[in-house]
């Protein structure tokens, strides 16, 4: 069982399944959402993820890729929790910083590297995509 929560603890979730691949995203939206140089998320099966405490707030925006992305976050402390895509409703991208056990995060790739900032560099051996992976 994989578990996680927001900074203030108002929202908690659990996931019954294996963690999927993690990825770094350098797009401007992920940078703004995370307040950092990139976002890191772990792909999981939507059907197996369950919010067990609280109710996340959601914000939907069309990304540079053209996909409509919905980002879920805590309405009290603002912690980023999940991202979903209308193009891939079977997956949820859990924000790595919200996980209770950070050791499950195994980055497999990075995307939108053309938007990367010069002050943060990621392992150059990871597959990298100038735009989105797809």
DRENTORKOL-3810 file (N, C-alpha, C; in nm, 4 decimals):
REM DRENTORKOL-3810
@n.u->0.0857; n.v->-0.1183; n.w->0.0000; ca.u->0.0000; ca.v->0.0000; ca.w->0.0000; c.u->0.0899; c.v->0.1241; c.w->0.0000
@n.u->0.0643; n.v->0.2122; n.w->-0.0922; ca.u->0.1369; ca.v->0.3392; ca.w->-0.1002; c.u->0.0455; c.v->0.4464; c.w->-0.0412
@n.u->0.1013; n.v->0.5301; n.w->0.0435; ca.u->0.0219; ca.v->0.6346; ca.w->0.1073; c.u->0.0898; c.v->0.7703; c.w->0.0902
@n.u->0.0105; n.v->0.8755; n.w->0.1096; ca.u->0.0640; ca.v->1.0103; ca.w->0.1018; c.u->-0.0343; c.v->1.1093; c.w->0.1597
@n.u->0.0123; n.v->1.2319; n.w->0.1747; ca.u->-0.0741; ca.v->1.3370; ca.w->0.2291; c.u->-0.0164; c.v->1.4743; c.w->0.1971
@n.u->-0.0980; n.v->1.5750; n.w->0.2207; ca.u->-0.0556; ca.v->1.7136; ca.w->0.1996; c.u->0.0241; c.v->1.7618; c.w->0.3212
@n.u->0.0780; n.v->1.8807; n.w->0.3132; ca.u->0.1601; ca.v->1.9375; ca.w->0.4190; c.u->0.0844; c.v->1.9499; c.w->0.5516
@n.u->-0.0396; n.v->1.9951; n.w->0.5490; ca.u->-0.1148; ca.v->2.0160; ca.w->0.6734; c.u->-0.1867; c.v->1.8904; c.w->0.7211
@n.u->-0.1931; n.v->1.7874; n.w->0.6369; ca.u->-0.2580; ca.v->1.6629; ca.w->0.6765; c.u->-0.4078; c.v->1.6582; c.w->0.6520
@n.u->-0.4652; n.v->1.7632; n.w->0.5954; ca.u->-0.6096; ca.v->1.7652; ca.w->0.5695; c.u->-0.6516; c.v->1.6633; c.w->0.4638
@n.u->-0.5605; n.v->1.6343; n.w->0.3705; ca.u->-0.5902; ca.v->1.5398; ca.w->0.2625; c.u->-0.4917; c.v->1.4247; c.w->0.2712
@n.u->-0.5433; n.v->1.3037; n.w->0.2652; ca.u->-0.4592; ca.v->1.1840; ca.w->0.2642; c.u->-0.5133; c.v->1.0890; c.w->0.1587
@n.u->-0.4238; n.v->1.0079; n.w->0.1031; ca.u->-0.4646; ca.v->0.9126; ca.w->-0.0002; c.u->-0.3883; c.v->0.7827; c.w->0.0175
@n.u->-0.4404; n.v->0.6794; n.w->-0.0483; ca.u->-0.3710; ca.v->0.5512; ca.w->-0.0520; c.u->-0.3874; c.v->0.4911; c.w->-0.1910
@n.u->-0.2904; n.v->0.4091; n.w->-0.2245; ca.u->-0.2883; ca.v->0.3464; ca.w->-0.3565; c.u->-0.2537; c.v->0.1995; c.w->-0.3373
@n.u->-0.3397; n.v->0.1129; n.w->-0.3887; ca.u->-0.3194; ca.v->-0.0314; ca.w->-0.3779; c.u->-0.2680; c.v->-0.0840; c.w->-0.5109
@n.u->-0.1380; n.v->-0.0790; n.w->-0.5286; ca.u->-0.0790; ca.v->-0.1269; ca.w->-0.6525; c.u->0.0660; c.v->-0.0868; c.w->-0.6593
@n.u->0.1350; n.v->-0.1331; n.w->-0.7608; ca.u->0.2759; ca.v->-0.0965; ca.w->-0.7754; c.u->0.2897; c.v->0.0464; c.w->-0.8279
@n.u->0.3956; n.v->0.1120; n.w->-0.7857; ca.u->0.4236; ca.v->0.2464; ca.w->-0.8358; c.u->0.4724; c.v->0.2352; c.w->-0.9792
@n.u->0.4219; n.v->0.3216; n.w->-1.0631; ca.u->0.4660; ca.v->0.3238; ca.w->-1.2019; c.u->0.5931; c.v->0.4032; c.w->-1.2148
@n.u->0.6337; n.v->0.4287; n.w->-1.3373; ca.u->0.7545; ca.v->0.5075; ca.w->-1.3566; c.u->0.7327; c.v->0.6522; c.w->-1.3115
@n.u->0.8395; n.v->0.7115; n.w->-1.2649; ca.u->0.8371; ca.v->0.8531; ca.w->-1.2268; c.u->0.9052; c.v->0.9324; c.w->-1.3369
@n.u->0.8711; n.v->1.0580; n.w->-1.3445; ca.u->0.9329; ca.v->1.1423; ca.w->-1.4451; c.u->0.9471; c.v->1.2849; c.w->-1.3970
@n.u->1.0475; n.v->1.3494; n.w->-1.4515; ca.u->1.0687; ca.v->1.4914; ca.w->-1.4284; c.u->1.0004; c.v->1.5660; c.w->-1.5421
@n.u->0.9338; n.v->1.6751; n.w->-1.5107; ca.u->0.8763; ca.v->1.7595; ca.w->-1.6151; c.u->0.9290; c.v->1.9012; c.w->-1.5958
@n.u->0.9843; n.v->1.9566; n.w->-1.7035; ca.u->1.0448; ca.v->2.0887; ca.w->-1.6995; c.u->0.9529; c.v->2.1975; c.w->-1.7562
@n.u->0.8282; n.v->2.1644; n.w->-1.7889; ca.u->0.7400; ca.v->2.2649; ca.w->-1.8504; c.u->0.7128; c.v->2.3782; c.w->-1.7512
@n.u->0.6765; n.v->2.4922; n.w->-1.8061; ca.u->0.6519; ca.v->2.6093; ca.w->-1.7228; c.u->0.5389; c.v->2.5858; c.w->-1.6234
@n.u->0.4340; n.v->2.5149; n.w->-1.6641; ca.u->0.3226; ca.v->2.4879; ca.w->-1.5727; c.u->0.3679; c.v->2.4067; c.w->-1.4525
@n.u->0.4482; n.v->2.3025; n.w->-1.4754; ca.u->0.4951; ca.v->2.2195; ca.w->-1.3634; c.u->0.5896; c.v->2.2984; c.w->-1.2733
@n.u->0.6699; n.v->2.3849; n.w->-1.3324; ca.u->0.7579; ca.v->2.4684; ca.w->-1.2500; c.u->0.6748; c.v->2.5614; c.w->-1.1612
@n.u->0.5735; n.v->2.6221; n.w->-1.2183; ca.u->0.4903; ca.v->2.7141; ca.w->-1.1399; c.u->0.4108; c.v->2.6386; c.w->-1.0332
@n.u->0.3576; n.v->2.5213; n.w->-1.0697; ca.u->0.2806; ca.v->2.4420; ca.w->-0.9740; c.u->0.3660; c.v->2.3970; c.w->-0.8570
@n.u->0.4905; n.v->2.3575; n.w->-0.8859; ca.u->0.5771; ca.v->2.3044; ca.w->-0.7807; c.u->0.6545; c.v->2.4134; c.w->-0.7067
@n.u->0.6698; n.v->2.5304; n.w->-0.7699; ca.u->0.7523; ca.v->2.6348; ca.w->-0.7104; c.u->0.8997; c.v->2.5984; c.w->-0.7154
@n.u->0.9355; n.v->2.5103; n.w->-0.8082; ca.u->1.0718; ca.v->2.4603; ca.w->-0.8185; c.u->1.1170; c.v->2.4609; c.w->-0.9644
@n.u->1.2305; n.v->2.4004; n.w->-0.9914; ca.u->1.2859; ca.v->2.3976; ca.w->-1.1263; c.u->1.2162; c.v->2.2965; c.w->-1.2166
@n.u->1.1413; n.v->2.2034; n.w->-1.1590; ca.u->1.0709; ca.v->2.1002; ca.w->-1.2346; c.u->0.9694; c.v->2.0341; c.w->-1.1432
@n.u->0.8819; n.v->1.9551; n.w->-1.2009; ca.u->0.7891; ca.v->1.8741; ca.w->-1.1240; c.u->0.8326; c.v->1.7289; c.w->-1.1326
@n.u->0.8057; n.v->1.6509; n.w->-1.0295; ca.u->0.8334; ca.v->1.5072; ca.w->-1.0307; c.u->0.7046; c.v->1.4365; c.w->-0.9927
@n.u->0.6621; n.v->1.3451; n.w->-1.0791; ca.u->0.5392; ca.v->1.2715; ca.w->-1.0505; c.u->0.5589; c.v->1.1230; c.w->-1.0775
@n.u->0.4734; n.v->1.0433; n.w->-1.0130; ca.u->0.4748; ca.v->0.8983; ca.w->-1.0256; c.u->0.3419; c.v->0.8553; c.w->-1.0854
@n.u->0.3469; n.v->0.7799; n.w->-1.1931; ca.u->0.2251; ca.v->0.7352; ca.w->-1.2601; c.u->0.1653; c.v->0.6150; c.w->-1.1856
@n.u->0.0345; n.v->0.6223; n.w->-1.1584; ca.u->-0.0381; ca.v->0.5115; ca.w->-1.0955; c.u->-0.1697; c.v->0.4889; c.w->-1.1701
@n.u->-0.2308; n.v->0.3762; n.w->-1.1469; ca.u->-0.3606; ca.v->0.3438; ca.w->-1.2062; c.u->-0.4707; c.v->0.4193; c.w->-1.1310
@n.u->-0.5505; n.v->0.4966; n.w->-1.2021; ca.u->-0.6553; ca.v->0.5787; ca.w->-1.1396; c.u->-0.7525; c.v->0.4956; c.w->-1.0572
@n.u->-0.7884; n.v->0.3779; n.w->-1.1045; ca.u->-0.8880; ca.v->0.2953; ca.w->-1.0360; c.u->-0.8417; c.v->0.2472; c.w->-0.8991
@n.u->-0.7121; n.v->0.2506; n.w->-0.8742; ca.u->-0.6591; ca.v->0.1986; ca.w->-0.7484; c.u->-0.6176; c.v->0.3082; c.w->-0.6500
@n.u->-0.6362; n.v->0.4333; n.w->-0.6869; ca.u->-0.6027; ca.v->0.5457; ca.w->-0.5993; c.u->-0.7292; c.v->0.5921; c.w->-0.5289
@n.u->-0.7184; n.v->0.6123; n.w->-0.3977; ca.u->-0.8352; ca.v->0.6527; ca.w->-0.3203; c.u->-0.7976; c.v->0.7623; c.w->-0.2213
@n.u->-0.8730; n.v->0.8715; n.w->-0.2231; ca.u->-0.8571; ca.v->0.9764; ca.w->-0.1232; c.u->-0.9295; c.v->0.9267; c.w->0.0016
@n.u->-0.8575; n.v->0.9186; n.w->0.1141; ca.u->-0.9151; ca.v->0.8635; ca.w->0.2371; c.u->-0.9477; c.v->0.9712; c.w->0.3403
@n.u->-0.8994; n.v->1.0927; n.w->0.3174; ca.u->-0.9319; ca.v->1.2029; ca.w->0.4083; c.u->-0.9310; c.v->1.3325; c.w->0.3294
@n.u->-1.0334; n.v->1.4135; n.w->0.3504; ca.u->-1.0406; ca.v->1.5455; ca.w->0.2889; c.u->-1.0889; c.v->1.5429; c.w->0.1450
@n.u->-1.0957; n.v->1.6597; n.w->0.0874; ca.u->-1.1418; ca.v->1.6765; ca.w->-0.0503; c.u->-1.0493; c.v->1.7748; c.w->-0.1222
@n.u->-0.9701; n.v->1.7252; n.w->-0.2182; ca.u->-0.8813; ca.v->1.8172; ca.w->-0.2901; c.u->-0.9599; c.v->1.9177; c.w->-0.3746
@n.u->-0.9009; n.v->2.0310; n.w->-0.3948; ca.u->-0.9539; ca.v->2.1293; ca.w->-0.4893; c.u->-0.8867; c.v->2.0997; c.w->-0.6230
@n.u->-0.9526; n.v->2.1346; n.w->-0.7335; ca.u->-0.8997; ca.v->2.1045; ca.w->-0.8665; c.u->-0.8926; c.v->2.2303; c.w->-0.9522
@n.u->-0.7937; n.v->2.2300; n.w->-1.0408; ca.u->-0.7754; ca.v->2.3394; ca.w->-1.1360; c.u->-0.7411; c.v->2.2762; c.w->-1.2705
@n.u->-0.8150; n.v->2.3116; n.w->-1.3755; ca.u->-0.7931; ca.v->2.2544; ca.w->-1.5085; c.u->-0.7421; c.v->2.3618; c.w->-1.6029
@n.u->-0.6414; n.v->2.3241; n.w->-1.6821; ca.u->-0.5798; ca.v->2.4168; ca.w->-1.7775; c.u->-0.5305; c.v->2.3373; c.w->-1.8979
@n.u->-0.5385; n.v->2.3973; n.w->-2.0144; ca.u->-0.4831; ca.v->2.3351; ca.w->-2.1351; c.u->-0.3321; c.v->2.3575; c.w->-2.1353
@n.u->-0.2576; n.v->2.2493; n.w->-2.1456; ca.u->-0.1112; ca.v->2.2547; ca.w->-2.1446; c.u->-0.0575; c.v->2.2890; c.w->-2.2836
@n.u->0.0718; n.v->2.3163; n.w->-2.2913; ca.u->0.1362; ca.v->2.3431; ca.w->-2.4206; c.u->0.1202; c.v->2.2266; c.w->-2.5170
@n.u->0.1054; n.v->2.1068; n.w->-2.4630; ca.u->0.0878; ca.v->1.9871; ca.w->-2.5460; c.u->-0.0494; c.v->1.9851; c.w->-2.6117
@n.u->-0.1408; n.v->2.0677; n.w->-2.5626; ca.u->-0.2783; ca.v->2.0669; ca.w->-2.6114; c.u->-0.3706; c.v->1.9854; c.w->-2.5228
@n.u->-0.3133; n.v->1.9055; n.w->-2.4339; ca.u->-0.3931; ca.v->1.8221; ca.w->-2.3436; c.u->-0.4512; c.v->1.9074; c.w->-2.2310
@n.u->-0.5717; n.v->1.8710; n.w->-2.1893; ca.u->-0.6320; ca.v->1.9358; ca.w->-2.0739; c.u->-0.5860; c.v->1.8612; c.w->-1.9497
@n.u->-0.5168; n.v->1.9314; n.w->-1.8597; ca.u->-0.4662; ca.v->1.8704; ca.w->-1.7372; c.u->-0.5403; c.v->1.9275; c.w->-1.6177
@n.u->-0.5758; n.v->1.8398; n.w->-1.5255; ca.u->-0.6403; ca.v->1.8816; ca.w->-1.4018; c.u->-0.5448; c.v->1.8539; c.w->-1.2878
@n.u->-0.5155; n.v->1.9570; n.w->-1.2127; ca.u->-0.4240; ca.v->1.9449; ca.w->-1.1001; c.u->-0.5054; c.v->1.9530; c.w->-0.9716
@n.u->-0.4811; n.v->1.8584; n.w->-0.8818; ca.u->-0.5510; ca.v->1.8536; ca.w->-0.7538; c.u->-0.4547; c.v->1.8944; c.w->-0.6437
@n.u->-0.5053; n.v->1.9721; n.w->-0.5496; ca.u->-0.4210; ca.v->2.0249; ca.w->-0.4428; c.u->-0.5040; c.v->2.0463; c.w->-0.3180
@n.u->-0.4367; n.v->2.0635; n.w->-0.2054; ca.u->-0.5064; ca.v->2.0881; ca.w->-0.0799; c.u->-0.5561; c.v->2.2323; c.w->-0.0766
@n.u->-0.6853; n.v->2.2536; n.w->-0.0485; ca.u->-0.7371; ca.v->2.3901; ca.w->-0.0436; c.u->-0.6902; c.v->2.4666; c.w->0.0811
@n.u->-0.6374; n.v->2.3954; n.w->0.1804; ca.u->-0.5913; ca.v->2.4614; ca.w->0.3027; c.u->-0.4443; c.v->2.5030; c.w->0.2951
@n.u->-0.3549; n.v->2.4088; n.w->0.2619; ca.u->-0.2110; ca.v->2.4405; ca.w->0.2621; c.u->-0.1530; c.v->2.4587; c.w->0.1226
@n.u->-0.2277; n.v->2.4228; n.w->0.0181; ca.u->-0.1831; ca.v->2.4426; ca.w->-0.1196; c.u->-0.0945; c.v->2.3333; c.w->-0.1755
@n.u->-0.0676; n.v->2.2286; n.w->-0.0989; ca.u->0.0202; ca.v->2.1210; ca.w->-0.1473; c.u->-0.0339; c.v->2.0570; c.w->-0.2744
@n.u->0.0540; n.v->2.0412; n.w->-0.3732; ca.u->0.0187; ca.v->1.9709; ca.w->-0.4966; c.u->0.0086; c.v->1.8216; c.w->-0.4666
@n.u->-0.0953; n.v->1.7568; n.w->-0.5191; ca.u->-0.1172; ca.v->1.6150; ca.w->-0.4912; c.u->-0.1185; c.v->1.5284; c.w->-0.6158
@n.u->-0.2040; n.v->1.5614; n.w->-0.7129; ca.u->-0.2209; ca.v->1.4770; ca.w->-0.8309; c.u->-0.2380; c.v->1.5615; c.w->-0.9567
@n.u->-0.2074; n.v->1.4987; n.w->-1.0693; ca.u->-0.2402; ca.v->1.5558; ca.w->-1.2000; c.u->-0.3068; c.v->1.4464; c.w->-1.2811
@n.u->-0.4138; n.v->1.4822; n.w->-1.3511; ca.u->-0.4804; ca.v->1.3884; ca.w->-1.4412; c.u->-0.4899; c.v->1.4533; c.w->-1.5790
@n.u->-0.4974; n.v->1.3692; n.w->-1.6794; ca.u->-0.5077; ca.v->1.4159; ca.w->-1.8171; c.u->-0.6345; c.v->1.3607; c.w->-1.8797
@n.u->-0.7083; n.v->1.4465; n.w->-1.9473; ca.u->-0.8280; ca.v->1.4013; ca.w->-2.0180; c.u->-0.7909; c.v->1.2993; c.w->-2.1261
@n.u->-0.6680; n.v->1.3061; n.w->-2.1767; ca.u->-0.6221; ca.v->1.2130; ca.w->-2.2798; c.u->-0.5917; c.v->1.0736; c.w->-2.2249
@n.u->-0.5639; n.v->1.0627; n.w->-2.0949; ca.u->-0.5276; ca.v->0.9350; ca.w->-2.0329; c.u->-0.5975; c.v->0.9214; c.w->-1.8975
@n.u->-0.7304; n.v->0.9084; n.w->-1.8965; ca.u->-0.8035; ca.v->0.9050; ca.w->-1.7696; c.u->-0.7737; c.v->0.7817; c.w->-1.6845
@n.u->-0.7100; n.v->0.6822; n.w->-1.7419; ca.u->-0.6784; ca.v->0.5612; ca.w->-1.6661; c.u->-0.5596; c.v->0.5801; c.w->-1.5710
@n.u->-0.4887; n.v->0.6930; n.w->-1.5834; ca.u->-0.3721; ca.v->0.7191; ca.w->-1.4988; c.u->-0.3913; c.v->0.8440; c.w->-1.4137
@n.u->-0.3241; n.v->0.8436; n.w->-1.3003; ca.u->-0.3103; ca.v->0.9626; ca.w->-1.2163; c.u->-0.1609; c.v->0.9794; c.w->-1.1943
@n.u->-0.1154; n.v->1.1020; n.w->-1.1991; ca.u->0.0253; ca.v->1.1327; ca.w->-1.1758; c.u->0.0353; c.v->1.1946; c.w->-1.0365
@n.u->0.0831; n.v->1.1143; n.w->-0.9418; ca.u->0.0941; ca.v->1.1565; ca.w->-0.8023; c.u->0.2203; c.v->1.2409; c.w->-0.7873
@n.u->0.2076; n.v->1.3554; n.w->-0.7253; ca.u->0.3227; ca.v->1.4425; ca.w->-0.7043; c.u->0.4141; c.v->1.3787; c.w->-0.5999
@n.u->0.5383; n.v->1.3574; n.w->-0.6381; ca.u->0.6331; ca.v->1.2820; ca.w->-0.5560; c.u->0.6496; c.v->1.3401; c.w->-0.4159
@n.u->0.6440; n.v->1.4701; n.w->-0.4017; ca.u->0.6623; ca.v->1.5321; ca.w->-0.2712; c.u->0.5525; c.v->1.5010; c.w->-0.1719
@n.u->0.4394; n.v->1.4497; n.w->-0.2183; ca.u->0.3289; ca.v->1.4176; ca.w->-0.1276; c.u->0.3330; c.v->1.2740; c.w->-0.0762
@n.u->0.4237; n.v->1.1923; n.w->-0.1291; ca.u->0.4321; ca.v->1.0517; ca.w->-0.0879; c.u->0.4914; c.v->1.0379; c.w->0.0521
@n.u->0.4401; n.v->0.9431; n.w->0.1287; ca.u->0.4953; ca.v->0.9163; ca.w->0.2616; c.u->0.6313; c.v->0.8473; c.w->0.2533
@n.u->0.6533; n.v->0.7674; n.w->0.1506; ca.u->0.7792; ca.v->0.6954; ca.w->0.1336; c.u->0.8450; c.v->0.7385; c.w->0.0030
@n.u->0.9409; n.v->0.8281; n.w->0.0127; ca.u->1.0071; ca.v->0.8826; ca.w->-0.1064; c.u->1.0909; c.v->0.7786; c.w->-0.1804
@n.u->1.1212; n.v->0.6667; n.w->-0.1179; ca.u->1.2071; ca.v->0.5667; ca.w->-0.1819; c.u->1.1394; c.v->0.4968; c.w->-0.2993
@n.u->1.0084; n.v->0.5103; n.w->-0.3128; ca.u->0.9405; ca.v->0.4453; ca.w->-0.4261; c.u->0.9566; c.v->0.5240; c.w->-0.5560
@n.u->1.0067; n.v->0.6478; n.w->-0.5477; ca.u->1.0224; ca.v->0.7314; ca.w->-0.6661; c.u->1.1479; c.v->0.6879; c.w->-0.7418
@n.u->1.1258; n.v->0.6355; n.w->-0.8624; ca.u->1.2347; ca.v->0.5885; ca.w->-0.9485; c.u->1.2223; c.v->0.6594; c.w->-1.0832
@n.u->1.2840; n.v->0.7768; n.w->-1.0977; ca.u->1.2717; ca.v->0.8506; ca.w->-1.2237; c.u->1.3209; c.v->0.7691; c.w->-1.3429
@n.u->1.2389; n.v->0.7673; n.w->-1.4480; ca.u->1.2695; ca.v->0.6907; ca.w->-1.5681; c.u->1.2914; c.v->0.7793; c.w->-1.6904
@n.u->1.2498; n.v->0.9060; n.w->-1.6832; ca.u->1.2626; ca.v->0.9958; ca.w->-1.7983; c.u->1.2370; c.v->1.1387; c.w->-1.7554
@n.u->1.2643; n.v->1.2298; n.w->-1.8475; ca.u->1.2317; ca.v->1.3704; ca.w->-1.8259; c.u->1.1717; c.v->1.4272; c.w->-1.9543
@n.u->1.0764; n.v->1.5168; n.w->-1.9377; ca.u->1.0085; ca.v->1.5735; ca.w->-2.0544; c.u->1.0109; c.v->1.7254; c.w->-2.0493
@n.u->0.9812; n.v->1.7844; n.w->-2.1653; ca.u->0.9794; ca.v->1.9289; ca.w->-2.1851; c.u->1.1144; c.v->1.9908; c.w->-2.1467
@n.u->1.2214; n.v->1.9227; n.w->-2.1837; ca.u->1.3553; ca.v->1.9731; ca.w->-2.1512; c.u->1.3847; c.v->2.1070; c.w->-2.2185
@n.u->1.3165; n.v->2.1368; n.w->-2.3280; ca.u->1.3404; ca.v->2.2663; ca.w->-2.3935; c.u->1.2983; c.v->2.3823; c.w->-2.3040
@n.u->1.2154; n.v->2.3541; n.w->-2.2036; ca.u->1.1705; ca.v->2.4574; ca.w->-2.1097; c.u->1.2515; c.v->2.4562; c.w->-1.9804
@n.u->1.3511; n.v->2.3702; n.w->-1.9719; ca.u->1.4303; ca.v->2.3571; ca.w->-1.8496; c.u->1.5046; c.v->2.4851; c.w->-1.8145
@n.u->1.5295; n.v->2.5018; n.w->-1.6868; ca.u->1.6035; ca.v->2.6186; ca.w->-1.6396; c.u->1.7528; c.v->2.5848; c.w->-1.6336
@n.u->1.8382; n.v->2.6833; n.w->-1.6516; ca.u->1.9819; ca.v->2.6561; ca.w->-1.6561; c.u->2.0442; c.v->2.6227; c.w->-1.5204
@n.u->1.9735; n.v->2.6490; n.w->-1.4103; ca.u->2.0325; ca.v->2.6286; ca.w->-1.2787; c.u->2.0034; c.v->2.4908; c.w->-1.2175
@n.u->1.9318; n.v->2.4068; n.w->-1.2892; ca.u->1.9026; ca.v->2.2729; ca.w->-1.2364; c.u->1.9265; c.v->2.1692; c.w->-1.3446
@n.u->2.0103; n.v->2.0741; n.w->-1.3156; ca.u->2.0427; ca.v->1.9708; ca.w->-1.4128; c.u->2.0044; c.v->1.8340; c.w->-1.3571
@n.u->1.9488; n.v->1.7503; n.w->-1.4430; ca.u->1.9045; ca.v->1.6160; ca.w->-1.4066; c.u->2.0026; c.v->1.5149; c.w->-1.4655
@n.u->2.0046; n.v->1.3974; n.w->-1.4112; ca.u->2.0876; ca.v->1.2863; ca.w->-1.4599; c.u->2.0786; c.v->1.2767; c.w->-1.6123
@n.u->2.1866; n.v->1.3017; n.w->-1.6801; ca.u->2.1885; ca.v->1.3030; ca.w->-1.8268; c.u->2.1714; c.v->1.1645; c.w->-1.8884
@n.u->2.1803; n.v->1.0586; n.w->-1.8079; ca.u->2.1617; ca.v->0.9245; ca.w->-1.8630; c.u->2.0136; c.v->0.8879; c.w->-1.8798
@n.u->1.9232; n.v->0.9673; n.w->-1.8203; ca.u->1.7796; ca.v->0.9405; ca.w->-1.8354; c.u->1.7338; c.v->0.9792; c.w->-1.9754
@n.u->1.6421; n.v->0.9025; n.w->-2.0333; ca.u->1.5842; ca.v->0.9454; ca.w->-2.1612; c.u->1.5218; c.v->1.0843; c.w->-2.1440
@n.u->1.5438; n.v->1.1708; n.w->-2.2410; ca.u->1.4946; ca.v->1.3077; ca.w->-2.2329; c.u->1.4185; c.v->1.3427; c.w->-2.3601
@n.u->1.3092; n.v->1.4149; n.w->-2.3427; ca.u->1.2237; ca.v->1.4546; ca.w->-2.4535; c.u->1.2126; c.v->1.6064; c.w->-2.4534
@n.u->1.2442; n.v->1.6676; n.w->-2.5667; ca.u->1.2414; ca.v->1.8128; ca.w->-2.5762; c.u->1.1010; c.v->1.8675; c.w->-2.5503
@n.u->1.0015; n.v->1.7928; n.w->-2.5951; ca.u->0.8620; ca.v->1.8276; ca.w->-2.5666; c.u->0.8063; c.v->1.7139; c.w->-2.4822
@n.u->0.6757; n.v->1.6957; n.w->-2.4830; ca.u->0.6148; ca.v->1.5870; ca.w->-2.4087; c.u->0.6614; c.v->1.4518; c.w->-2.4590
@n.u->0.6401; n.v->1.3500; n.w->-2.3799; ca.u->0.6841; ca.v->1.2154; ca.w->-2.4159; c.u->0.6088; c.v->1.1606; c.w->-2.5339
@n.u->0.4851; n.v->1.1964; n.w->-2.5499; ca.u->0.4024; ca.v->1.1411; ca.w->-2.6581; c.u->0.4003; c.v->1.2351; c.w->-2.7756
END
